[in-house]
Amino acid sequence: MLVDGFTTWRAVARELLRAGVPPQAITWGAPGADLFSGAPGEAAQHGGDLLSSQVQAAAQEPSNATAPRPQVPRSLMEMLQTAACFRDHDRWAFLYRVIWRWQQGEHDVQSPADPDGQRLHVMVKAVRREVHDMHAYIRFRERPMEAGAPHFVAWFEPAHDVLPQVAEHFVARMGKVTWMIATPDASVLWDGATLHHTGPLMSSAADLDDAGEALWLTYYRSIFNPARLNTQVMNSHISSRFWKNLPEGALVPSLVSQAGLGARRIGQVEAVGRRSGRTIPIEAEKAQPERQQPSKLDECRRCDLWEHATQAVGGEGPKHAKIMIVGEQPGDQEDLAGQPFVGPAGKLLDRVFEQAGVERKGVYITNAVKHFKWEPRGKRRLHKTPAQKEIEACHYWLEKEIATRKPKVIVAMGGTALKSVLQTGSVTLKDKLGRPVRHGDSWVVTIYHPSYVLRVPDEASKHEAFSVMVEGLKLAQELLDRPDVPEPPEG
């Protein structure tokens, strides 16, 4: 029996089931036409002349006129329709065997535990994968605007008959823009209002060209990192049958060859790839081999916070400021603006400066951690306290800031800043409030972080915490005038 698509097959299969014709009595064929073409009314006419005499006789039995219409669950029919796109020489015969067994009460045929059910599931999975790949790897090329011609054209070589489903996807995605997808067996053309199915209109992607493609290829060369090249992973993620029709596919062999000839080693000079694994505590000076440290804050990859932050936020203020203010980390607004203390905490800090009689523009303001650490809460990014390993990783930058500016007084706002400045995890904020300590060539004064004042629930505690910050800045100003003030004894 000749079958030109799933719609035709379904109409014929329905009549054969009503006639009680078993699978072994039918010979099916497929001319390779469009899978979903053909009307149910034409099915018997197209297929009848190829039926065996036994099948024709069964199909013409008078009792069949009153035979009940076959009942098939929607889930099975959807699987059959998807599996019909799988290119196989006996797919129509196989699909009929599945539906025949179901009608005979063998409902296990839909289960992967059944041999036919397993094959059906494999076919469905392969077709769905092909639809996904076609969505992912189709590349439209822009064409000159001509009357009646599609604005964008793509070439693809699918392994299964999924062009109609993929076409519907792009109709929904591309609106009224005209386009065409060509394959070796068929083509679809969208004119902005109607989808047209035709036979093959192209033989390859060789004739497709796009003025904007040169820009894309330039960008692809710039982002190709030879130091992280892994050809096995590259080939496992994208099959060679896709690479040959991708614009960047022509570049890959030469880029891979250059990596093998030394570009990989050159790429590793600037930074060594991050590797996951157990952290082993060891003194930095004893670690081997010694790795090149980043020279710019934007290039820092010493911890993982950079991956989810908008940008690194460095310090701000006079180069030789006598007072350095150290906070914890940038907040949401600081992460977006690229400046420290510009959000609600920054506004409260401005009030503290005003009450203490200290000009903000005369001090250097920075953070112990330079990237915003956060966790999602709906559409908001909520602050998350940095871990000790992240504080230690970012101390590299704070140490450079202190060494460059040589402040006489460092004001640590909050526990994170205090731990970073003193380089100890055992110190607590409560022990150091209002008590300046000597650290290297600088005095260290500890106060609350502005965000703590904003979080305090009652007004009395809020006022007390605000006063501690004001008094701390006044003390910092006094220490500038009295550098010989002795360090208060412990205890």
C-alpha positions as CSV (number, residue, x, y, z in Angstrom):
1,M,0.0,0.0,0.0
2,L,1.3,3.4,-0.9
3,V,1.3,6.0,1.9
4,D,2.3,9.7,1.4
5,G,2.1,10.9,5.0
6,F,0.7,10.4,8.5
7,T,-2.7,11.8,7.7
8,T,-3.2,9.4,4.9
9,W,-1.8,6.5,6.9
10,R,-4.1,7.3,9.8
11,A,-7.2,7.3,7.5
12,V,-6.2,4.0,5.8
13,A,-5.2,2.4,9.1
14,R,-8.6,3.3,10.6
15,E,-10.4,1.5,7.8
16,L,-8.1,-1.5,7.9
17,L,-8.7,-1.9,11.7
18,R,-12.5,-1.7,11.2
19,A,-12.1,-4.5,8.6
20,G,-10.0,-6.5,10.9
21,V,-7.0,-6.8,8.6
22,P,-3.9,-8.0,10.4
23,P,-0.5,-6.4,9.9
24,Q,1.0,-9.4,8.1
25,A,-1.6,-9.1,5.4
26,I,-0.5,-5.6,4.3
27,T,2.5,-4.3,2.3
28,W,3.2,-0.6,2.9
29,G,5.3,1.8,0.8
30,A,6.4,5.4,1.1
31,P,7.2,7.6,-2.0
32,G,9.1,10.2,0.1
33,A,6.5,12.9,-0.3
34,D,5.7,15.5,2.3
35,L,4.8,13.6,5.5
36,F,1.6,15.5,6.3
37,S,0.3,16.0,2.8
38,G,-2.8,14.1,1.5
39,A,-6.4,14.2,2.6
40,P,-8.2,11.3,4.4
41,G,-10.7,11.1,1.7
42,E,-8.0,10.3,-0.9
43,A,-6.4,7.6,1.2
44,A,-8.4,4.6,0.2
45,Q,-8.4,5.7,-3.4
46,H,-4.5,6.0,-3.5
47,G,-3.9,2.9,-1.6
48,G,-6.7,0.6,-2.8
49,D,-5.1,-0.4,-6.1
50,L,-2.1,-1.8,-4.2
51,L,-4.0,-3.8,-1.6
52,S,-3.9,-7.6,-1.9
53,S,-7.1,-9.2,-3.0
54,Q,-7.6,-10.7,0.5
55,V,-7.4,-7.2,2.1
56,Q,-9.7,-5.7,-0.5
57,A,-12.3,-8.4,0.2
58,A,-12.0,-7.8,4.0
59,A,-12.3,-4.1,3.6
60,Q,-15.5,-4.5,1.5
61,E,-17.4,-6.8,3.9
62,P,-20.9,-5.4,4.5
63,S,-20.4,-6.0,8.3
64,N,-17.7,-3.4,8.3
65,A,-20.1,-0.6,7.6
66,T,-21.4,-0.9,11.2
67,A,-18.1,-1.8,12.8
68,P,-17.2,0.4,15.7
69,R,-14.7,3.2,15.1
70,P,-11.3,2.2,16.6
71,Q,-10.5,4.0,19.9
72,V,-6.9,5.0,20.5
73,P,-5.8,7.2,23.5
74,R,-4.4,10.6,22.6
75,S,-1.0,9.9,24.2
76,L,-0.5,6.9,21.9
77,M,-1.7,8.8,18.8
78,E,0.7,11.7,19.6
79,M,3.6,9.2,19.9
80,L,2.6,7.6,16.6
81,Q,2.4,11.0,14.9
82,T,5.9,11.9,16.2
83,A,7.4,8.5,15.3
84,A,6.0,8.8,11.8
85,C,8.7,11.5,11.2
86,F,11.4,8.9,11.9
87,R,13.0,7.9,8.6
88,D,12.9,4.1,8.4
89,H,11.9,1.8,5.5
90,D,9.2,0.0,7.5
91,R,7.9,2.8,9.7
92,W,4.3,2.6,8.4
93,A,4.1,-1.1,8.8
94,F,5.6,-0.8,12.3
95,L,3.1,1.9,13.3
96,Y,0.2,-0.2,12.1
97,R,1.5,-3.2,14.1
98,V,1.6,-1.0,17.2
99,I,-2.0,0.3,16.7
100,W,-3.2,-3.2,15.8
101,R,-1.8,-4.7,19.0
102,W,-3.4,-1.9,21.0
103,Q,-6.8,-2.7,19.5
104,Q,-6.3,-6.4,20.4
105,G,-5.9,-5.4,24.0
106,E,-2.1,-5.5,24.2
107,H,-1.8,-2.2,25.9
108,D,1.8,-3.0,27.0
109,V,2.8,-2.0,23.4
110,Q,3.0,1.6,24.6
111,S,5.5,0.6,27.4
112,P,9.3,0.8,26.9
113,A,9.4,-2.7,28.5
114,D,7.8,-4.1,25.4
115,P,10.1,-4.7,22.3
116,D,7.7,-2.7,20.0
117,G,7.1,-0.1,22.8
118,Q,10.9,0.3,23.2
119,R,11.4,0.9,19.5
120,L,8.5,3.4,19.5
121,H,10.0,5.4,22.3
122,V,13.4,5.4,20.6
123,M,11.9,6.8,17.4
124,V,10.0,9.5,19.4
125,K,13.1,10.5,21.2
126,A,15.2,10.7,18.0
127,V,12.6,12.8,16.3
128,R,12.2,15.2,19.2
129,R,16.0,15.5,19.4
130,E,16.1,16.3,15.7
131,V,13.5,19.1,16.1
132,H,15.6,20.5,19.0
133,D,18.8,20.4,16.9
134,M,17.1,22.0,13.9
135,H,15.9,24.9,16.2
136,A,19.4,25.3,17.5
137,Y,21.5,25.0,14.4
138,I,19.5,26.6,11.7
139,R,21.3,29.8,10.5
140,F,19.3,32.3,8.5
141,R,21.2,34.4,6.0
142,E,19.9,37.8,5.2
143,R,19.1,38.3,1.5
144,P,18.7,41.6,-0.5
145,M,15.2,42.9,-0.4
146,E,13.4,41.8,-3.6
147,A,9.8,41.7,-4.5
148,G,8.4,38.2,-3.8
149,A,11.7,36.8,-2.5
150,P,12.2,35.8,1.2
151,H,14.2,38.2,3.3
152,F,16.0,35.4,5.2
153,V,17.0,32.0,3.8
154,A,18.4,28.9,5.6
155,W,19.7,25.6,4.6
156,F,19.5,22.4,6.7
157,E,20.0,18.7,6.3
158,P,17.6,17.0,8.8
159,A,18.0,13.3,9.6
160,H,14.2,12.9,10.0
161,D,11.1,14.4,8.4
162,V,10.7,17.3,10.9
163,L,10.5,20.3,8.6
164,P,6.8,20.9,9.1
165,Q,7.0,21.1,12.9
166,V,10.1,23.3,12.8
167,A,8.5,25.6,10.3
168,E,5.6,26.2,12.7
169,H,8.1,27.1,15.4
170,F,9.7,29.8,13.2
171,V,6.3,31.1,12.1
172,A,5.6,31.9,15.8
173,R,9.1,33.3,16.4
174,M,9.7,35.6,13.3
175,G,6.3,37.3,12.9
176,K,5.7,38.9,9.5
177,V,9.3,38.7,8.3
178,T,9.6,36.6,5.2
179,W,11.9,33.5,5.2
180,M,12.6,30.2,3.7
181,I,14.0,27.0,5.0
182,A,15.4,24.6,2.3
183,T,16.4,21.0,2.8
184,P,17.5,18.3,0.3
185,D,13.9,16.8,0.2
186,A,11.6,19.8,0.7
187,S,11.3,23.5,1.4
188,V,9.0,25.8,3.4
189,L,8.3,29.4,2.5
190,W,6.7,32.0,4.9
191,D,5.4,35.1,3.0
192,G,4.4,36.9,6.2
193,A,0.9,35.4,6.2
194,T,0.8,31.9,4.8
195,L,3.2,29.0,5.1
196,H,3.9,27.3,1.7
197,H,5.3,23.7,1.4
198,T,7.2,22.9,-1.7
199,G,9.7,20.4,-3.1
200,P,13.5,21.0,-2.9
201,L,14.5,24.5,-4.1
202,M,18.2,24.3,-3.3
203,S,20.9,21.7,-3.4
204,S,23.3,23.1,-0.8
205,A,24.2,26.2,1.3
206,A,27.0,27.2,-1.0
207,D,25.0,30.0,-2.7
208,L,24.0,31.6,0.6
209,D,25.9,34.7,1.6
210,D,25.3,37.4,4.2
211,A,27.0,40.8,4.5
212,G,26.7,40.6,8.3
213,E,28.3,37.2,8.5
214,A,31.8,38.6,8.3
215,L,31.1,40.6,11.5
216,W,29.9,37.4,13.2
217,L,33.0,35.5,12.1
218,T,35.3,38.2,13.4
219,Y,33.5,38.0,16.7
220,Y,33.8,34.2,16.8
221,R,37.6,34.4,16.2
222,S,37.9,36.9,19.1
223,I,36.0,34.7,21.6
224,F,37.7,31.4,20.6
225,N,40.0,30.5,23.6
226,P,42.7,28.1,22.5
227,A,43.7,27.6,26.2
228,R,40.4,25.9,26.9
229,L,40.0,24.0,23.7
230,N,38.7,20.4,24.0
231,T,38.0,18.9,20.6
232,Q,36.3,15.8,22.1
233,V,33.8,17.9,24.0
234,M,33.3,20.2,21.0
235,N,32.5,17.2,18.7
236,S,30.2,15.6,21.3
237,H,28.2,18.8,21.7
238,I,27.8,19.6,18.0
239,S,27.9,16.9,15.4
240,S,30.0,17.2,12.3
241,R,26.8,17.2,10.2
242,F,25.9,20.5,11.8
243,W,29.4,22.1,11.7
244,K,29.6,21.9,7.9
245,N,26.6,24.2,7.5
246,L,27.4,26.6,10.3
247,P,29.2,29.8,9.2
248,E,31.8,29.4,11.9
249,G,32.4,25.8,10.8
250,A,34.8,26.9,8.1
251,L,37.0,28.6,10.8
252,V,37.2,25.8,13.3
253,P,39.8,23.5,11.6
254,S,42.3,26.4,11.3
255,L,41.6,27.6,14.9
256,V,42.1,24.0,16.2
257,S,45.3,23.7,14.2
258,Q,46.7,27.0,15.5
259,A,45.9,25.8,19.1
260,G,47.9,22.7,18.5
261,L,50.8,24.7,17.1
262,G,51.3,26.8,20.2
263,A,48.2,29.1,20.6
264,R,47.1,27.0,23.5
265,R,50.3,27.7,25.4
266,I,50.1,31.4,24.6
267,G,46.6,31.6,25.9
268,Q,47.6,30.0,29.2
269,V,50.2,32.6,29.9
270,E,47.6,35.2,31.1
271,A,45.5,33.0,33.3
272,V,45.3,29.4,34.3
273,G,41.9,27.8,34.0
274,R,40.0,27.3,37.1
275,R,39.6,23.7,38.3
276,S,37.2,22.3,40.7
277,G,38.4,20.2,43.6
278,R,39.2,20.2,47.3
279,T,40.8,23.3,48.7
280,I,44.1,22.5,50.4
281,P,45.3,25.2,52.9
282,I,48.9,26.2,52.2
283,E,50.9,29.3,52.6
284,A,51.0,31.3,49.4
285,E,54.7,31.7,49.3
286,K,55.1,27.9,49.4
287,A,52.6,27.2,46.6
288,Q,54.1,25.9,43.4
289,P,54.1,26.8,40.6
290,E,53.8,30.6,41.2
291,R,50.9,31.9,39.1
292,Q,50.7,35.3,37.5
293,Q,48.5,37.6,39.5
294,P,45.9,39.8,37.9
295,S,47.0,43.4,37.3
296,K,43.5,44.8,36.8
297,L,40.5,44.4,39.1
298,D,38.2,43.6,36.1
299,E,40.4,40.7,35.3
300,C,40.2,39.2,38.8
301,R,39.2,35.5,38.9
302,R,40.6,34.7,42.4
303,C,37.2,33.5,43.6
304,D,33.9,32.6,41.9
305,L,32.0,35.8,42.7
306,W,32.8,37.5,39.4
307,E,30.7,35.0,37.5
308,H,27.4,36.4,38.8
309,A,28.3,40.0,39.4
310,T,27.8,42.8,36.9
311,Q,31.3,44.3,37.5
312,A,34.0,44.6,40.0
313,V,33.6,47.7,42.2
314,G,36.9,49.3,43.3
315,G,37.7,52.0,45.8
316,E,37.0,55.7,45.4
317,G,38.7,58.8,46.9
318,P,42.0,60.8,47.0
319,K,45.2,58.8,46.2
320,H,46.9,59.9,49.5
321,A,43.9,60.0,51.8
322,K,44.8,59.8,55.5
323,I,41.6,58.0,56.4
324,M,40.4,54.8,54.6
325,I,36.9,53.5,55.0
326,V,36.5,49.7,54.4
327,G,33.0,48.2,54.0
328,E,32.0,44.6,53.4
329,Q,31.0,44.3,49.7
330,P,29.1,46.2,47.0
331,G,25.3,46.1,47.1
332,D,22.8,45.8,44.3
333,Q,23.0,49.5,43.3
334,E,26.8,49.6,43.7
335,D,27.1,46.5,41.4
336,L,25.1,48.3,38.7
337,A,26.8,51.7,39.1
338,G,30.3,50.5,39.6
339,Q,30.9,52.9,42.6
340,P,31.0,52.1,46.3
341,F,28.2,53.2,48.7
342,V,25.8,54.9,46.3
343,G,22.7,53.1,47.5
344,P,20.7,53.3,50.8
345,A,23.8,52.4,52.9
346,G,25.7,55.1,51.1
347,K,23.1,57.8,51.9
348,L,23.2,56.8,55.6
349,L,27.0,57.0,55.5
350,D,26.7,60.5,54.2
351,R,24.7,61.5,57.2
352,V,27.3,59.9,59.5
353,F,30.0,62.0,57.8
354,E,28.0,65.1,58.2
355,Q,27.4,64.5,62.0
356,A,31.0,63.6,62.6
357,G,32.3,66.7,60.7
358,V,34.3,64.6,58.2
359,E,34.2,65.4,54.5
360,R,33.5,62.3,52.3
361,K,35.5,63.6,49.4
362,G,38.6,63.7,51.7
363,V,38.5,60.0,52.6
364,Y,39.1,56.8,50.5
365,I,36.2,54.4,50.5
366,T,36.4,50.8,49.5
367,N,35.2,47.3,50.3
368,A,36.8,44.1,51.6
369,V,35.2,42.2,48.8
370,K,35.0,43.7,45.3
371,H,32.2,41.7,43.7
372,F,28.5,41.6,44.8
373,K,27.5,38.3,46.3
374,W,23.8,37.7,46.2
375,E,21.0,35.2,46.0
376,P,17.7,35.5,44.0
377,R,14.5,36.3,45.8
378,G,11.8,36.6,43.2
379,K,13.0,39.4,40.9
380,R,15.3,40.9,43.5
381,R,18.9,40.2,44.2
382,L,19.4,40.0,48.0
383,H,22.8,40.5,49.7
384,K,24.6,37.3,50.9
385,T,27.5,37.5,53.4
386,P,30.9,36.6,51.7
387,A,32.5,33.4,52.9
388,Q,36.0,33.5,54.6
389,K,37.7,32.0,51.5
390,E,36.2,34.9,49.4
391,I,37.4,37.5,51.9
392,E,40.9,36.0,51.8
393,A,40.9,35.9,48.0
394,C,39.9,39.5,47.8
395,H,42.4,40.7,50.4
396,Y,45.0,40.8,47.6
397,W,43.3,44.0,46.3
398,L,42.7,45.6,49.7
399,E,46.4,45.0,50.6
400,K,47.4,46.8,47.4
401,E,45.1,49.7,48.2
402,I,46.5,50.0,51.7
403,A,50.1,49.8,50.4
404,T,49.5,52.4,47.7
405,R,47.6,55.0,49.9
406,K,49.3,54.4,53.3
407,P,46.4,55.6,55.4
408,K,47.1,56.6,59.0
409,V,43.6,55.4,60.1
410,I,41.6,52.6,58.7
411,V,37.9,52.5,59.6
412,A,36.5,49.0,59.4
413,M,32.7,49.0,59.0
414,G,31.4,45.6,60.2
415,G,32.8,42.2,61.0
416,T,33.8,41.3,57.4
417,A,35.8,44.4,56.9
418,L,37.5,44.0,60.3
419,K,38.5,40.3,59.5
420,S,39.9,41.4,56.2
421,V,41.9,44.3,57.6
422,L,43.4,42.4,60.5
423,Q,43.7,39.1,58.6
424,T,42.2,37.0,61.3
425,G,39.0,35.0,61.5
426,S,38.8,35.0,65.3
427,V,38.2,38.7,65.9
428,T,34.7,39.9,66.7
429,L,33.0,43.3,66.0
430,K,31.8,43.7,69.6
431,D,35.3,43.4,71.1
432,K,36.7,46.2,69.0
433,L,33.9,48.8,68.9
434,G,35.3,52.1,70.2
435,R,38.8,50.7,70.8
436,P,41.4,51.6,68.2
437,V,44.1,49.1,67.6
438,R,47.5,49.3,65.9
439,H,48.0,47.3,62.8
440,G,51.2,47.8,60.8
441,D,51.6,51.5,60.3
442,S,47.9,52.3,60.7
443,W,45.4,52.7,63.4
444,V,42.2,50.6,63.0
445,V,38.9,51.9,64.2
446,T,35.8,49.7,64.2
447,I,32.2,50.9,63.7
448,Y,29.0,49.3,62.5
449,H,28.2,48.9,58.9
450,P,25.5,51.3,57.6
451,S,23.3,48.4,56.5
452,Y,23.2,47.2,60.1
453,V,21.7,50.5,61.2
454,L,19.1,50.2,58.4
455,R,18.1,46.7,59.6
456,V,17.8,47.5,63.3
457,P,14.0,47.2,64.1
458,D,13.5,49.7,66.9
459,E,14.3,53.4,66.9
460,A,16.3,53.4,70.1
461,S,18.7,50.7,68.9
462,K,18.9,52.4,65.5
463,H,19.9,55.7,67.2
464,E,22.5,54.0,69.3
465,A,24.1,52.2,66.4
466,F,24.1,55.5,64.4
467,S,25.9,57.3,67.4
468,V,28.5,54.5,67.5
469,M,29.3,55.2,63.8
470,V,29.5,59.0,64.4
471,E,31.8,58.6,67.4
472,G,34.0,56.2,65.5
473,L,34.6,58.7,62.7
474,K,35.3,61.4,65.2
475,L,37.9,59.1,66.9
476,A,39.5,58.5,63.5
477,Q,39.8,62.2,63.0
478,E,41.4,62.6,66.4
479,L,43.9,59.9,65.7
480,L,45.1,61.9,62.7
481,D,45.9,64.8,65.0
482,R,47.4,62.6,67.8
483,P,49.5,59.9,66.0
484,D,51.3,59.2,69.3
485,V,48.1,58.0,71.1
486,P,49.1,54.7,72.8
487,E,47.1,51.6,71.9
488,P,44.7,50.8,74.8
489,P,45.7,47.7,76.7
490,E,43.8,44.4,76.1
491,G,41.3,43.2,78.7
